[in-house]
Amino acid sequence: MPAKKKEVQAIPEMEVVTPLLVDAHPNHENHLCHIISLRNMKTAAKLAKDAQYICFLCGRSAKSPKNLCEPMKI
């Protein structure tokens, strides 16, 4: 006797909304991701030297947590 096929229920499609970081929090102009997007590499290098924190969102590292969106101690 052939096996019965199971009915597969379709999962309703969900709209994925990706918030812009600049809209999500204040002081984004001081964060490495924004500074690098402006191609200000000298400033980015100074802020990243001797890094002690890493950003949970973008993976960039900086010496001060104030220069990252979601800082975590390294």
FENFEN-V594481 format. One record per helix or strand. SS is the DSSP state (H for helix, E for strand). FROM is the first residue (numbers start at 0). LEN is the number of residues. Records with the same first field share a line. If there is no record, write none. Layout:
# FENFEN-V594481
SS->FROM-LEN  FROM-LEN
This chain:
# FENFEN-V594481
H->20-4  27-3  31-6  40-8  64-3
E->52-3  60-2  70-3
